[in-house]
Amino acid sequence: MRIKLTGFLLVVLALTLLSSTASAAYIQCAGVGGVTGSSTFAGSVTLSTFNGGSASQSGSTITLGCASFVVPTGYTLNQVDVQLVDDAQNPGGNANAQVLWTWNTFTGVTQAGSQVNSEITSTGTTFNSCVATSTQINSTCPTIISYSENVTSGNTFNAVTVNVSSAAGSNGGVGPDGNTSANLYIQYDYTPNGSIPEPATMALLGGGLVALAAIVRRRRS
């Protein structure tokens, strides 16, 4: 029984030494839905905001934004992930249809260049999954862009905005009943302060592990 208990303590100490908890979940900030029958974001689009986000329109360009974020007490913000999601519906029978989205002009994060994503169809019935056609920023679609940060407890990470526009390909885009949309998400990766032990703490725990291992060996011999 004592050997089993000692083994359990070894596991607990090892987990304490190695663990580092992260708290994160994607938050939807804002989105836009285009006018039925249009492949662009011109006209009376539908703007949606969530969780304090923002959305505005200037011609056919939409600016989507995520609210600023206050780091919880006792935590440090280590990374911010921005997710760009776009989608098109109903090519209207056009087997050569294509819709492209251009994301650029980021604020709140240091990001140059543009991200261009695309959806095509080979059947004229539905659009395929999106692909990145310009990899200036990222080669994936939906696009996730990660930024390393070091914002301490109680401090504020600034708001983030990005512009997005949508357009038909050279052979046409959505059909008369189709539309295009774009959404912005953000994720905050933060860890408890002190979750990574300092050298002195690691040495103390390491010494404890060695001592317990010696006790187990003596009792088994």
C-alpha positions in Angstrom: 0.0 0.0 0.0 2.8 2.4 0.8 4.5 1.6 -2.4 1.3 2.4 -4.4 0.9 5.6 -2.5 4.5 6.6 -3.2 4.0 5.9 -6.8 0.9 8.0 -6.9 2.9 10.9 -5.3 5.5 10.5 -8.0 2.9 10.9 -10.7 1.4 14.0 -9.0 4.8 15.6 -8.7 5.7 14.9 -12.3 2.4 16.4 -13.6 3.0 19.5 -11.4 6.4 19.8 -12.9 5.4 19.4 -16.6 1.9 21.0 -16.8 1.2 24.4 -18.2 -2.5 25.2 -18.6 -3.8 27.3 -21.5 -7.2 28.8 -21.7 -8.5 29.6 -25.1 -11.6 29.4 -27.4 -12.5 31.1 -30.7 -14.7 34.1 -30.3 -16.9 35.3 -33.2 -16.4 39.1 -33.6 -18.3 40.2 -36.7 -19.5 39.1 -40.1 -21.1 40.2 -43.4 -23.6 38.6 -45.7 -23.8 39.9 -49.3 -27.0 40.8 -51.2 -28.7 37.8 -52.9 -27.5 37.4 -56.4 -24.3 39.5 -55.9 -20.7 38.2 -55.6 -19.6 41.5 -54.0 -20.2 43.2 -50.7 -21.8 46.3 -52.5 -25.3 47.5 -51.7 -27.5 46.6 -48.7 -25.4 43.9 -47.2 -26.1 42.4 -43.8 -23.6 43.3 -41.1 -23.5 41.4 -37.8 -21.5 41.9 -34.6 -20.8 39.7 -31.7 -19.0 40.0 -28.4 -18.3 43.7 -28.7 -17.1 43.4 -32.3 -17.6 45.9 -35.1 -18.6 46.0 -38.7 -18.8 48.8 -41.2 -19.1 49.3 -45.0 -17.4 51.6 -47.4 -18.5 50.9 -50.9 -17.9 47.2 -51.5 -15.2 47.0 -48.8 -16.2 45.7 -45.3 -14.2 46.4 -42.1 -14.7 43.7 -39.5 -13.3 44.1 -36.0 -12.8 42.4 -32.7 -13.0 44.3 -29.4 -10.0 44.9 -27.1 -9.3 42.2 -24.5 -8.4 42.6 -20.9 -6.1 39.8 -19.7 -7.7 38.1 -16.7 -6.1 38.5 -13.3 -3.4 36.0 -12.7 -2.8 35.2 -16.4 -0.4 36.2 -19.2 -1.5 36.5 -22.8 1.0 34.5 -24.9 -0.6 34.3 -28.4 -3.5 35.7 -30.4 -5.0 33.8 -33.3 -7.1 35.6 -35.9 -9.3 33.4 -38.1 -10.7 34.6 -41.5 -13.7 32.6 -42.7 -15.4 33.1 -46.1 -18.1 31.2 -48.0 -20.2 31.4 -51.2 -23.5 29.7 -51.9 -25.3 28.6 -55.1 -23.3 29.1 -58.4 -26.6 29.0 -60.3 -25.7 26.2 -62.7 -22.5 27.9 -63.8 -19.9 25.1 -63.8 -17.1 27.7 -64.1 -18.2 30.0 -61.4 -15.6 31.4 -58.9 -15.7 33.8 -55.9 -12.7 35.4 -54.4 -12.2 37.2 -51.1 -9.4 39.6 -50.4 -8.4 40.3 -46.8 -6.0 43.2 -46.0 -5.4 46.4 -44.1 -5.0 44.9 -40.6 -4.9 47.1 -37.5 -4.1 46.1 -34.0 -1.6 43.4 -35.2 1.5 43.7 -37.3 0.5 42.2 -40.6 1.5 43.1 -44.1 0.2 41.8 -47.4 -3.2 40.5 -48.5 -4.8 37.1 -48.1 -6.9 36.0 -51.1 -9.1 33.0 -50.8 -11.3 31.4 -53.4 -14.1 28.9 -54.0 -14.8 27.3 -57.3 -17.4 24.8 -58.6 -17.1 22.0 -61.1 -20.8 21.0 -61.1 -22.5 24.4 -61.1 -24.6 23.1 -58.1 -22.5 23.9 -55.1 -19.1 25.6 -54.5 -16.2 23.5 -53.3 -14.3 24.2 -50.1 -12.2 27.4 -50.1 -8.5 27.4 -51.0 -5.9 30.1 -50.6 -5.0 31.5 -54.0 -2.5 34.0 -52.6 -0.2 32.9 -49.8 1.3 36.2 -48.9 0.0 35.6 -45.3 -1.1 32.0 -45.0 -1.7 28.9 -47.2 -4.7 27.6 -45.4 -8.4 28.4 -45.8 -10.2 29.2 -43.5 -7.1 31.3 -42.7 -5.6 31.3 -39.2 -2.9 33.8 -38.5 -1.1 33.6 -35.1 0.8 36.4 -33.3 3.1 36.0 -30.4 2.2 38.3 -27.5 3.3 39.0 -24.0 0.5 40.9 -22.3 0.4 40.6 -18.5 -2.4 40.3 -16.0 -4.9 43.2 -16.0 -3.5 44.9 -19.1 -5.4 45.3 -22.4 -4.7 43.8 -25.8 -5.9 46.2 -28.4 -8.8 45.9 -30.8 -8.1 44.1 -34.2 -9.7 45.1 -37.5 -9.3 43.8 -41.1 -10.9 44.8 -44.4 -12.5 42.2 -46.7 -14.0 42.4 -50.2 -15.5 39.8 -52.4 -15.7 39.5 -56.2 -16.7 37.1 -59.0 -14.1 35.2 -61.0 -13.6 35.9 -64.7 -16.2 33.3 -65.6 -18.9 34.5 -63.2 -19.7 34.1 -59.5 -22.8 33.3 -57.6 -26.1 32.7 -59.3 -29.4 34.7 -59.0 -30.2 33.0 -55.7 -26.6 32.8 -54.4 -24.7 35.0 -52.0 -21.3 35.5 -50.4 -20.2 36.0 -46.8 -17.2 36.6 -44.6 -16.7 36.3 -40.8 -13.9 37.3 -38.4 -13.0 35.2 -35.3 -10.3 35.6 -32.7 -8.7 33.4 -30.0 -6.7 34.4 -27.0 -4.1 31.9 -25.7 -3.2 32.7 -22.1 -1.6 30.8 -19.3 -1.7 31.1 -15.5 1.2 33.1 -14.1 3.8 30.7 -12.7 2.5 27.8 -14.7 6.1 27.2 -15.9 8.2 26.6 -12.7 11.2 28.8 -12.1 14.6 27.0 -11.9 14.7 26.8 -8.1 11.2 25.3 -8.1 12.1 22.8 -10.7 15.2 21.8 -8.8 13.1 21.3 -5.6 10.6 19.2 -7.4 13.3 17.3 -9.1 14.9 16.5 -5.8 11.6 15.3 -4.4 11.2 13.0 -7.4 14.7 11.5 -6.8 14.0 11.0 -3.1 10.7 9.3 -3.7 12.2 7.1 -6.4 14.9 6.0 -3.9 12.2 5.1 -1.3 10.3 3.0 -3.8 13.5 1.1 -4.7 14.4 0.4 -1.0 10.9 -0.9 -0.3 10.9 -3.1 -3.3 14.3 -4.6 -2.5 
